[in-house]
Amino acid sequence: MISHPSFQVDPWSVRQTGLNLEVLPQSESVFALSNGHIGWRGNLDEGEPHGLPGSYLNGVHELRPLPYAEAGYGYPESGQTVINVTNGKIIRLLVDDEPFDLRYGRLRSQTRELDLRTGLLHRTVEWTSPAGSTVRVRSTRMVSLSQRAVAGVRYEVEPLDTEVRLVIQSELVANEQLPKATEDPRVSAALESPLVPEDHFAHGERLRLVHRTQSSGLRVAAAADHVVDGPEGTRTSSESGDNVSRMTVTSRLSPGETLRLDKLVAYGWSAVRSLPAVVDQVDAALAGASSTGWQGLVDEQRACLDEFWGCSDVEIDGDAEIQQAVRFALFHVLQAGARAEQRAIPSKGLTGSGYDGHSFWDTESFVLPLLTYTAPGSVAEALRWRQSTLPAARDRARQLGLRGATFPWRTIDGSECSAYWPAGTAAFHVNADIAEAVVRYVSVTGDTAFERETGLELLVETARLWHSLGHHDPHGRFHIDGVTGPDEYSAVGYDNTYTNLMAQANLRAAADVVERNPERAADFEVGEEETAAWRDAAEAMTVPYNEDLGVHEQSAGFTRRQPWDFADTRPDQYPLMLHFPYFDLYRKQVIKQADLVLAMFTRGDAFTDEEKARNFDYYEPLTVRDSSLSACCQAVMAAEVGHLRLAYDYVGEAALMDLDDLERNTRDGLHIASLAGTWLALVAGFGGMRHGDGQVSFRPRLPEMIGRLAFSVQVRGARLRVEIDGSEVTYTLVAGDPLEIGHCGEKLTVVAGEPQSRPVPQVPARPEPGQPPGRRPERRQ
């Protein structure tokens, strides 16, 4: 989409000119604003035309039944779907009784710009009404990073050629009519008018609506306050009903005069608080925002982002598109988790309703690594949310006849929502992904209090799951059978290498954390016998390997399967899951997304350099990348084994997943994990960053197309800047105590004010492996 002529490439913004209905739904996702608690899609201020109206509150969902053709024990009975809550964005305008609608009259110009440094969405429109009056409309929209419950709009109208009579209607609207988004009638029923009115209010410049969801029983409140600045004679009035609360402003303006409206909106929801309590909650949030004022909120927003960019910015010389894309990615990942505060980070963030608003394993495996090094506080909150869902995860484990906790494959509130058990229940690796996120966070931050209060419980319960799920064979080897790894084209396999290696790390980490915190561990009745059993299982973990081919197997027996017939697979038959039965996919050598390749990234210590190179070359021609999660992983490992040109092309695919709408579904929301993967591909791929044994290390290497790469990371409270410029890399400690790091096997101690430079080793050229026909990433020019 960014290649559409209406979009411009800019290092610090995303800018679109004109009205382009063919990319309107995608632009609504791209221009979405969020803070992890509130999400506003980038719909036009006046509400129409639109692709998908969207106002979301993290955790607010509706329930729907999950009927099965054949019943089975342990199937989830209820699904969850994110819903469109009260829309506080809408500001309608009438110019001499003509509705401001870009489909009518004459659109003289329109510009929309998402400023990544300020977190503000700007819009400027010049429009001539059907009756011939021309006005300029300017709006600025924000979702506050500093005041969690607050969003707002500044809206200004100015006549350009003649006196006009203006009417502005600022609204709160619930139960908006939505376009049909799915053929599933169960989902449609959940989305159609999901909010039951409970209370409405309008007086002066203050508006409020309170609703309750029909089945999930969640109470949702939205309130708005306004400041109006216009010429003498400007008047306001207000009214409310069950689903609409409206303030109307009327004024007469001459050229040179401006009517300005500042609108602040506060949201709140609860599953347990009473109606008066929720009303008090949003009124209090609104009072705080009003006392801060519009400009105060803007200043706070800039301060938050100045701090974030100081810790996280990535600079690239040589590719303007990827430079824009990585900052776009960082901004949206920050938005997804900044103020989630013990709520999930959904796979689409709060930018759209794709995947029903569910959170998956990609939060811990792709999003949290980025945030650990750039905004670690949000990682602690995300993992505390997982801890809060442990009661449901323990219940699920018991239902499945297992010990410990079985975390859900897809969820909003912590209970399993996947109706397809081979890709849901069997994908147990989500438990190890959560454990790895805990270990990474504690290691990088040194937050021992978090380890005791949150990390230990998560590690213990996931370790118990693995020990009860696996078994020792007569030779003492430990196996985990009947599970699905990251590759969703291979289900219910035996000894999936990724799963086994991640479970191995989980078991060892759990035993270690118990030894470090014996008093806390006693609260969960963990003894030496149990931790010894975990260590035994980890030591005896089976890792399948084909001696004849000299490669690790994705799962036991994978390399002996019949190869997929790529030659007779047409380009229009991708993604394969929409054109071939899973039965056929499951028994062939064809890979949806990086699996064994991902294992080599996350558990690089378990493979030699030679094994990594052979494994990558074997699995590359089998991987079709029918998942947005694959390109970034392949980029990292392509760079590590020496295929720098291929890695560069994969970086481009990950970076432009949404800006170029590569999977044709950006309209449903952004791919937050792929956005995070852009950072991983650059920092872990070309920067060669790894973290192990309590130390961060680097093995930098740049493709010839990139002249310079610079990035910053936070480690143990210190801020480290890494700049790779041609054949040299410089490490600079920007803030914090001296930091020990690794560079290509050499240990360095970096001290503030004393940058250290080292040569970048040459990467030996190796023959590049092929990909399935038609599935090579686009060659970047």
C-alpha positions in Angstrom: 0.0 0.0 0.0 2.9 2.4 0.7 3.7 2.0 -3.0 0.3 3.6 -3.8 0.9 7.0 -5.3 -1.2 8.6 -2.5 1.4 7.6 0.2 4.8 9.1 0.7 8.0 7.6 2.2 9.2 9.7 5.1 11.6 8.7 7.9 9.4 10.0 10.7 5.8 9.8 9.4 3.3 8.0 7.3 1.6 10.5 5.0 -1.3 10.1 2.6 -2.8 12.6 0.2 -6.3 12.5 -1.4 -9.2 10.2 -0.9 -8.5 6.7 -2.0 -11.4 4.4 -1.3 -9.6 1.4 -2.7 -7.1 1.5 0.2 -9.4 3.1 2.8 -9.8 0.0 5.1 -6.0 -0.6 5.0 -5.3 3.1 5.8 -7.6 2.9 8.8 -5.4 0.2 10.3 -2.2 2.1 9.4 -3.5 5.3 11.0 -4.8 3.6 14.1 -3.9 5.0 17.5 -3.7 3.1 20.7 -2.1 2.9 24.1 -2.7 -0.8 24.8 -5.9 0.0 26.7 -7.9 2.1 24.2 -7.7 1.6 20.4 -9.1 3.9 17.8 -8.9 2.9 14.1 -8.0 5.6 11.7 -11.5 6.3 10.5 -12.4 9.7 9.1 -13.6 12.2 11.8 -17.1 12.4 10.2 -17.4 8.6 10.3 -18.1 8.0 6.6 -17.0 6.7 4.2 -15.3 3.9 6.2 -14.0 0.4 5.7 -14.4 -0.9 9.3 -15.4 1.4 12.2 -13.3 0.5 15.2 -13.1 1.6 18.8 -11.7 -1.0 21.1 -11.0 -1.5 24.8 -8.4 -4.2 25.6 -10.2 -7.2 27.1 -13.8 -6.1 26.2 -15.3 -9.0 24.2 -18.5 -10.9 23.7 -19.0 -14.7 24.0 -20.3 -17.0 21.3 -21.0 -20.7 21.2 -18.5 -23.1 19.5 -20.7 -25.9 18.2 -19.1 -29.1 16.9 -20.3 -31.6 14.4 -19.0 -34.3 16.7 -18.7 -33.6 20.4 -15.4 -34.5 22.2 -14.2 -34.3 25.7 -12.1 -31.2 26.4 -13.3 -29.1 23.5 -13.7 -25.4 24.4 -17.4 -24.6 24.6 -17.3 -20.8 24.2 -15.5 -18.5 21.8 -14.6 -14.8 22.4 -14.8 -12.0 20.0 -13.5 -8.4 20.4 -16.3 -5.9 19.9 -16.6 -2.4 18.7 -17.3 -0.3 21.8 -18.6 3.3 22.0 -17.2 5.4 19.3 -15.9 8.7 20.7 -14.1 9.8 17.5 -17.1 11.1 15.6 -17.4 14.8 14.8 -19.9 15.5 12.1 -19.9 18.9 10.2 -22.6 20.6 8.2 -21.7 23.6 6.0 -24.9 25.7 5.2 -26.9 22.5 5.9 -24.8 20.4 3.6 -23.2 17.4 5.4 -19.4 17.4 5.1 -18.9 14.1 3.1 -15.9 13.7 0.8 -18.0 11.6 -1.6 -20.0 14.7 -2.5 -19.2 18.3 -3.5 -15.6 18.8 -4.5 -12.6 17.6 -2.6 -9.9 20.2 -3.3 -7.2 18.5 -1.2 -6.8 16.1 1.8 -3.7 15.1 3.7 -3.5 12.7 6.6 -0.2 12.2 8.5 0.7 10.0 11.3 3.6 11.7 13.1 5.7 9.0 14.7 7.6 11.4 17.0 4.6 13.0 18.5 2.0 10.1 18.3 -0.5 12.4 16.7 -2.7 11.8 13.6 -3.1 15.1 11.6 -5.6 15.7 8.9 -6.1 18.8 6.7 -9.0 19.0 4.2 -10.1 21.7 1.8 -13.6 20.9 0.5 -16.3 22.8 -1.5 -19.8 21.9 -0.7 -22.4 21.1 -3.4 -23.8 24.6 -2.8 -20.3 26.1 -3.5 -19.0 27.1 0.0 -15.4 26.2 0.6 -14.0 25.3 4.0 -10.7 24.1 5.5 -10.9 21.5 8.2 -8.0 20.6 10.4 -8.1 17.8 13.0 -5.5 16.3 15.3 -6.2 13.0 17.1 -4.5 11.3 19.9 -4.8 8.3 22.3 -2.8 9.3 25.4 0.2 7.3 26.5 0.4 9.3 29.7 -3.3 9.1 30.8 -4.4 5.6 30.1 -8.2 6.1 29.9 -8.1 9.2 27.7 -8.2 10.0 24.0 -9.0 13.2 22.2 -9.5 15.3 19.1 -8.8 18.9 18.2 -11.1 20.0 15.4 -11.0 23.3 13.6 -13.1 24.7 10.7 -12.3 27.8 8.7 -14.3 29.2 5.7 -12.2 30.2 2.8 -14.3 32.2 0.4 -17.6 33.3 1.9 -19.5 33.5 5.1 -21.0 30.2 6.2 -23.2 28.8 8.8 -21.6 25.8 10.5 -23.0 23.0 12.7 -20.7 20.6 14.4 -22.1 17.5 16.1 -19.7 15.8 18.5 -21.0 12.3 19.4 -20.6 9.2 21.4 -22.2 6.4 19.4 -22.7 2.8 20.5 -23.8 -0.2 18.4 -22.6 1.2 15.1 -23.7 -0.7 12.0 -20.7 -2.7 10.9 -19.9 -4.2 7.5 -20.2 -8.0 7.3 -16.7 -9.2 8.2 -17.2 -13.0 8.3 -19.3 -15.8 6.9 -19.5 -17.4 10.3 -23.1 -16.6 11.6 -21.9 -17.1 15.2 -19.4 -14.3 14.9 -21.8 -12.1 13.1 -24.4 -12.6 15.9 -21.8 -11.6 18.6 -20.9 -8.4 16.7 -24.4 -7.2 15.9 -25.6 -4.7 18.5 -23.5 -6.3 21.3 -24.1 -3.5 23.8 -27.2 -3.2 26.0 -27.9 0.3 27.1 -27.7 1.1 30.9 -27.4 4.8 31.2 -27.0 7.9 29.1 -26.3 11.6 29.9 -25.8 14.9 28.2 -25.6 18.3 29.9 -23.7 21.4 28.6 -20.4 20.2 27.1 -20.5 16.8 29.0 -21.6 13.5 27.4 -21.8 9.9 28.7 -23.0 6.5 27.7 -22.9 3.3 29.7 -23.6 -0.2 28.3 -23.3 -3.8 29.2 -22.4 -6.7 26.9 -25.2 -9.2 26.5 -23.3 -12.5 27.2 -19.9 -11.7 28.7 -21.5 -9.3 31.2 -18.9 -6.5 30.9 -19.9 -3.0 31.8 -18.5 -0.3 29.4 -18.6 3.5 29.9 -17.5 6.4 27.8 -17.7 10.1 28.6 -16.7 13.2 26.7 -16.0 16.8 27.6 -15.5 19.7 25.2 -14.0 23.1 25.0 -15.5 25.3 22.3 -13.7 28.4 20.9 -15.6 30.4 18.2 -16.7 33.8 17.2 -19.4 35.7 19.1 -22.8 34.1 18.8 -21.4 30.5 18.9 -23.9 28.3 20.8 -24.0 24.8 22.1 -26.7 22.3 23.1 -26.7 18.6 24.0 -29.0 15.6 24.0 -28.7 11.9 24.7 -30.4 8.6 24.0 -29.7 4.9 24.5 -27.0 4.6 21.9 -26.1 8.3 21.1 -25.0 11.2 23.2 -24.5 14.4 21.3 -23.3 17.9 21.7 -24.1 20.4 18.9 -22.3 23.6 18.2 -23.7 26.2 15.9 -21.9 29.3 14.6 -21.7 31.7 11.7 -18.2 32.4 10.4 -16.6 34.7 7.9 -13.3 34.1 6.0 -10.4 34.4 8.5 -12.5 33.2 11.4 -12.0 29.8 13.0 -14.3 27.5 15.0 -12.3 25.2 17.2 -13.5 22.2 19.3 -11.3 20.3 21.7 -12.9 16.9 22.6 -11.6 14.7 25.3 -13.0 11.2 25.7 -12.5 8.8 28.7 -13.2 5.1 28.7 -13.6 2.5 31.4 -14.9 -1.0 31.8 -15.3 -3.7 34.4 -16.7 -7.2 34.9 -17.4 -6.6 38.6 -17.9 -2.9 39.4 -21.3 -1.4 39.7 -22.8 1.2 37.3 -22.2 4.1 39.7 -18.6 3.0 40.2 -17.9 2.8 36.5 -19.5 6.2 35.9 -17.3 7.6 38.6 -14.3 6.0 37.0 -14.7 7.7 33.6 -15.8 11.0 35.1 -12.7 11.1 37.2 -10.5 10.2 34.2 -12.2 13.0 32.3 -11.7 15.5 35.1 -8.0 14.7 35.2 -7.6 15.1 31.4 -9.6 18.3 31.4 -7.4 19.8 34.1 -4.3 18.9 32.0 -5.9 20.4 28.9 -5.3 19.6 25.2 -1.9 21.1 25.0 -0.8 19.5 28.2 -1.8 16.1 26.9 0.1 16.8 23.6 3.2 17.8 25.6 3.0 14.6 27.8 2.6 12.5 24.6 5.7 14.0 23.1 7.7 13.5 26.3 6.7 9.8 26.4 7.8 9.3 22.8 11.0 11.3 23.2 12.0 8.8 26.0 10.9 5.8 23.9 12.8 6.9 20.8 15.9 7.6 22.8 15.9 4.0 24.0 14.7 2.3 20.8 15.3 4.2 17.6 16.8 2.3 14.6 18.7 4.2 12.0 19.3 2.8 8.5 21.3 4.3 5.6 20.6 3.0 2.2 16.9 2.1 2.3 14.3 4.8 2.9 11.4 2.4 2.8 12.8 0.1 5.5 13.8 3.2 7.6 10.2 4.4 7.6 8.9 0.9 8.1 11.0 0.0 11.2 10.0 3.3 12.9 6.4 2.6 12.0 6.8 -0.9 13.4 8.4 0.3 16.7 5.6 2.9 17.1 2.8 0.4 16.7 4.4 -2.2 18.9 4.8 0.4 21.6 1.1 1.4 21.2 0.0 -2.2 21.5 1.6 -2.7 24.9 2.4 0.6 26.4 -0.6 0.8 28.8 -2.1 -2.7 28.5 -1.3 -3.1 32.2 -2.0 -6.8 33.0 -4.1 -7.3 29.8 -3.1 -9.3 26.8 -1.4 -7.8 23.8 -3.6 -9.1 20.9 -2.1 -10.2 17.6 -3.6 -7.2 15.9 -3.0 -4.9 18.8 -6.1 -2.6 19.0 -5.9 -1.7 15.3 -8.7 -4.0 14.0 -10.8 -7.0 14.7 -8.7 -9.6 12.9 -8.3 -13.0 14.6 -11.3 -12.0 16.8 -9.0 -9.8 18.8 -7.2 -12.8 20.3 -3.7 -13.1 21.8 -1.5 -15.9 20.7 2.1 -17.2 21.3 3.5 -14.6 19.0 3.2 -12.0 21.8 5.8 -13.7 23.9 8.0 -14.9 21.0 8.0 -11.8 18.8 6.6 -8.7 20.6 8.0 -9.1 24.1 11.7 -9.6 22.9 11.5 -6.1 21.3 9.8 -4.5 24.3 12.2 -6.2 26.7 15.1 -4.2 25.2 13.1 -0.9 24.6 10.2 -0.6 27.0 10.7 -3.4 29.7 7.9 -2.1 32.0 5.3 -3.2 29.5 6.8 -6.7 29.4 6.4 -7.1 33.1 2.8 -6.1 32.8 2.1 -8.6 30.0 3.6 -11.4 32.0 1.6 -10.5 35.0 -1.5 -10.8 32.9 -0.4 -14.4 32.1 0.1 -15.0 35.8 -3.5 -13.7 36.4 -4.8 -16.3 34.0 -3.1 -19.2 35.8 -6.3 -20.4 37.5 -7.9 -21.0 34.0 -4.6 -22.6 32.8 -4.5 -25.0 35.7 -8.1 -25.9 35.2 -7.3 -26.6 31.5 -4.4 -28.8 32.4 -6.5 -30.8 34.8 -9.1 -31.2 32.1 -6.5 -32.6 29.8 -5.1 -35.0 32.5 -1.9 -33.0 33.0 -0.1 -31.2 35.9 0.8 -27.6 36.1 -0.8 -25.1 33.7 -1.8 -25.4 30.0 -2.0 -21.9 28.6 -4.4 -21.3 25.7 -3.5 -21.2 22.1 -5.8 -18.2 21.5 -7.7 -16.1 24.0 -8.8 -12.8 25.3 -9.5 -13.4 29.0 -7.3 -16.4 29.5 -9.6 -19.3 28.6 -9.0 -21.4 25.5 -11.0 -20.2 22.4 -9.6 -22.5 19.7 -12.2 -24.8 18.3 -9.5 -26.7 16.2 -7.6 -28.8 18.6 -4.6 -29.9 16.3 -3.5 -26.3 16.0 -4.9 -25.2 19.4 -4.7 -27.7 22.3 -1.8 -29.6 20.7 0.3 -26.4 20.3 1.7 -26.7 23.8 4.8 -24.7 22.9 3.0 -21.6 24.0 3.8 -22.6 27.6 7.6 -22.7 26.9 7.3 -19.4 24.9 5.9 -17.7 28.0 8.6 -19.3 30.2 11.3 -18.0 27.7 9.8 -14.5 27.9 10.1 -14.6 31.7 13.7 -15.8 31.6 14.6 -13.1 29.0 13.0 -10.3 30.9 14.7 -11.2 34.2 18.1 -11.7 32.6 18.0 -8.5 30.6 16.5 -6.3 33.4 17.8 -7.9 36.6 14.4 -7.6 38.1 14.7 -10.2 40.9 11.5 -9.0 42.6 9.5 -9.8 39.5 11.3 -13.2 39.4 10.1 -14.0 42.9 6.6 -12.7 42.6 5.6 -13.6 39.1 8.3 -15.4 37.2 8.8 -18.3 39.6 5.1 -19.3 39.6 5.0 -19.2 35.8 8.1 -21.2 35.4 7.1 -23.8 38.0 3.7 -24.4 36.5 5.0 -24.6 32.9 7.7 -27.0 34.0 5.1 -29.3 35.6 3.2 -29.3 32.4 6.2 -30.5 30.4 7.2 -33.2 32.9 3.7 -34.6 32.9 3.2 -34.3 29.1 6.4 -36.1 28.2 7.8 -39.5 29.1 11.0 -41.4 29.4 11.4 -44.4 27.0 13.1 -47.7 28.1 16.5 -46.2 27.1 16.0 -43.2 29.4 15.4 -40.7 26.5 12.7 -38.1 27.2 10.0 -37.6 24.5 7.1 -35.2 24.0 4.6 -36.8 21.7 1.4 -35.6 20.0 2.1 -31.9 19.8 2.1 -29.2 17.2 5.1 -26.9 16.8 5.1 -23.4 15.2 4.6 -24.8 11.7 0.9 -25.2 11.4 1.2 -27.4 8.3 2.6 -30.2 10.5 0.2 -31.1 13.3 0.3 -33.6 16.2 3.8 -34.8 15.6 6.4 -36.6 17.8 9.4 -34.8 19.3 9.0 -31.5 17.6 12.5 -30.0 17.8 11.4 -26.5 18.6 9.0 -27.7 21.3 11.5 -30.1 22.9 14.3 -27.6 23.0 12.1 -24.8 24.4 10.7 -27.3 27.0 14.2 -28.3 27.9 15.1 -24.6 28.6 11.9 -24.2 30.5 12.6 -27.2 32.8 16.2 -26.0 33.5 15.1 -22.4 34.2 12.4 -23.6 36.5 14.8 -25.7 38.5 17.3 -22.8 38.7 14.7 -20.3 39.9 13.5 -22.7 42.6 17.1 -23.0 43.9 17.5 -19.2 43.9 14.2 -18.7 45.7 13.5 -21.6 48.1 11.2 -19.8 50.4 9.0 -18.5 47.6 9.1 -22.0 45.9 7.8 -23.5 49.1 4.5 -21.7 48.5 4.0 -23.9 45.5 5.2 -27.1 47.2 8.2 -27.6 45.0 10.9 -29.8 46.4 14.3 -31.1 45.5 12.8 -34.3 44.2 10.6 -32.5 41.7 13.4 -30.2 40.5 15.7 -33.1 40.1 13.1 -34.8 37.9 12.9 -31.7 35.8 16.7 -31.6 35.3 16.7 -35.3 34.4 14.0 -34.8 31.8 15.9 -31.8 30.3 19.2 -33.7 30.2 17.5 -36.6 28.4 15.4 -34.5 26.0 15.2 -36.0 22.5 16.3 -33.9 19.6 15.5 -35.7 16.3 18.4 -35.8 13.8 18.7 -37.5 10.4 22.2 -38.9 10.2 21.9 -39.7 6.5 21.0 -36.1 5.5 23.1 -34.5 8.2 20.2 -32.3 9.4 17.9 -31.9 12.4 14.4 -33.0 11.8 11.6 -30.6 12.4 9.9 -33.5 14.2 10.6 -37.2 14.3 10.2 -38.7 10.9 9.6 -35.3 9.1 12.5 -35.8 6.6 11.1 -39.2 5.6 7.7 -37.7 4.5 6.8 -37.4 0.8 7.9 -33.9 -0.5 5.1 -31.5 -1.5 4.5 -31.2 -5.2 5.6 -27.6 -5.6 6.0 -27.9 -9.4 2.2 -28.4 -9.8 1.2 -25.8 -7.2 0.0 -22.7 -8.9 0.8 -19.2 -7.5 -2.9 -18.5 -6.9 -3.1 -21.6 -4.7 -1.2 -19.9 -1.9 -1.9 -19.8 1.0 -2.1 -23.6 0.8 -4.5 -24.0 3.7 -7.2 -22.3 1.6 -6.8 -24.6 -1.4 -5.7 -28.0 0.0 -7.0 -30.2 2.8 -5.0 -30.2 6.0 -4.9 -33.9 5.8 -2.7 -33.6 2.8 -0.6 -30.8 4.2 0.0 -32.7 7.5 1.6 -35.7 5.8 3.9 -33.9 3.4 7.2 -32.0 3.6 5.8 -28.5 3.3 6.2 -25.8 6.0 3.9 -22.9 6.6 6.3 -20.9 8.7 9.7 -21.1 10.3 9.8 -24.0 12.8 13.2 -25.7 13.0 14.7 -22.4 11.7 13.0 -20.6 14.6 14.5 -23.2 17.0 18.0 -22.3 15.7 17.3 -18.7 16.6 15.8 -19.2 20.0 18.0 -22.1 21.1 21.1 -21.3 19.1 23.2 -22.9 21.8 21.9 -26.3 20.8 23.4 -26.2 17.3 26.8 -25.9 15.8 27.5 -23.3 13.1 27.8 -26.1 10.5 24.5 -27.6 11.6 22.7 -24.2 11.4 24.0 -23.8 7.8 22.9 -27.3 6.7 19.6 -27.1 8.4 18.8 -23.7 6.9 19.6 -24.9 3.4 17.4 -28.0 3.8 14.3 -26.2 5.2 14.5 -23.1 3.0 13.1 -24.8 -0.1 10.2 -26.3 1.9 9.0 -23.1 3.6 6.2 -21.3 1.8 5.7 -18.5 4.3 1.9 -18.6 4.4 2.3 -16.9 7.8 3.4 -13.3 8.5 5.6 -14.7 11.3 8.1 -16.4 9.1 10.0 -13.8 7.1 11.6 -12.2 10.1 12.9 -15.5 11.5 14.3 -16.5 8.1 15.9 -13.1 7.9 17.7 -13.6 11.2 19.0 -17.1 10.4 19.9 -16.2 6.8 22.1 -13.4 8.1 23.7 -15.7 10.7 24.6 -18.5 8.2 25.9 -16.0 5.6 23.1 -15.4 3.1 23.1 -11.6 3.6 21.3 -10.8 0.3 18.5 -13.2 1.1 18.3 -11.9 4.7 17.9 -8.3 3.3 15.0 -9.4 1.1 13.3 -11.1 4.1 13.8 -7.9 6.1 11.9 -6.1 3.4 9.0 -8.6 3.5 8.7 -8.4 7.3 9.0 -4.6 7.3 6.4 -4.0 4.6 3.9 -6.7 5.6 1.3 -4.0 6.4 2.5 -0.9 4.6 2.5 -2.9 1.4 -0.5 -5.1 2.5 1.4 -8.2 1.4 -1.1 -10.7 2.7 -4.1 -8.6 1.6 -5.6 -8.5 5.1 -4.2 -5.3 6.6 -7.8 -4.0 6.5 -8.5 -6.3 9.5 -5.7 -4.8 11.6 -1.9 -4.7 11.6 0.3 -7.7 12.1 1.9 -6.7 15.4 4.3 -9.7 15.6 5.6 -9.1 12.1 6.1 -5.5 12.9 8.1 -6.5 15.9 9.9 -9.0 13.7 11.2 -6.1 11.6 13.2 -5.0 14.7 14.3 -8.6 15.3 15.4 -9.0 11.7 17.6 -5.9 11.9 18.9 -6.1 15.4 19.3 -9.8 15.8 19.9 -10.5 12.1 22.3 -7.8 10.9 23.3 -6.6 14.4 23.8 -10.3 15.4 22.5 -9.6 18.9 22.0 -12.5 21.2 21.5 -12.8 25.0 22.8 -15.7 27.0 24.5 -16.5 30.3 23.5 -13.1 31.6 25.3 -11.2 28.8 24.3 -9.5 25.6 26.6 -10.1 22.6 26.9 -9.0 19.0 28.1 -10.5 15.8 27.3 -7.7 13.3 27.2 -8.1 9.5 25.6 -5.9 6.9 24.5 -6.6 3.4 26.1 -4.3 0.8 22.8 -2.5 0.2 22.8 -1.0 3.8 25.6 1.5 4.4 25.0 2.0 8.1 22.8 0.5 10.9 22.5 2.0 14.4 20.2 1.0 17.2 19.9 1.2 21.0 19.0 -1.3 23.6 18.5 -1.3 27.4 20.3 -3.9 29.4 20.4 -4.0 33.2 19.4 -0.3 33.4 22.1 0.8 31.0 21.5 2.2 27.5 23.8 0.9 24.9 24.1 2.3 21.4 25.4 0.1 18.6 26.5 1.7 15.3 27.6 -0.5 12.4 29.3 1.6 9.7 30.9 -0.3 6.9 33.6 -2.5 8.2 33.5 -1.2 11.8 31.1 -1.3 14.7 31.2 1.1 17.7 29.6 0.4 21.1 28.7 3.5 23.2 27.3 3.4 26.7 24.8 6.3 26.6 23.7 5.9 30.2 24.2 3.6 33.2 26.9 1.6 34.9 29.7 -0.1 32.9 28.4 -2.9 30.9 30.1 -6.1 29.8 29.2 -7.3 26.3 30.4 -9.7 23.8 31.7 -8.9 20.3 32.3 -11.9 18.0 33.5 -14.0 20.9 35.6 -11.2 22.5 34.5 -9.8 25.9 34.3 -6.0 26.2 33.5 -3.7 29.1 31.9 -0.5 27.8 32.1 2.6 30.0 30.2 5.9 29.6 32.3 8.4 27.6 34.6 5.7 26.2 33.1 4.2 23.0 34.8 1.1 21.8 35.2 0.2 18.1 35.9 -3.2 16.6 36.2 -4.5 13.0 33.2 -6.2 11.5 34.3 -9.7 10.3 33.9 -10.6 6.6 31.1 -13.1 6.0 32.2 -15.9 3.7 30.1 -16.2 0.6 28.0 -19.3 0.4 25.6 -20.6 -2.4 22.1 -19.3 -1.7 19.4 -22.0 -1.2 16.3 -21.9 -3.3 12.7 -21.4 -2.2 9.5 -23.1 -3.3 8.6 -22.0 -6.9 7.1 -18.5 -6.8 7.8 -18.1 -3.0 11.1 -16.3 -3.1 10.8 -12.9 -1.2 10.7 -10.0 -3.5 14.2 -8.8 -4.5 14.8 -5.4 -3.0 16.4 -2.9 -5.3 
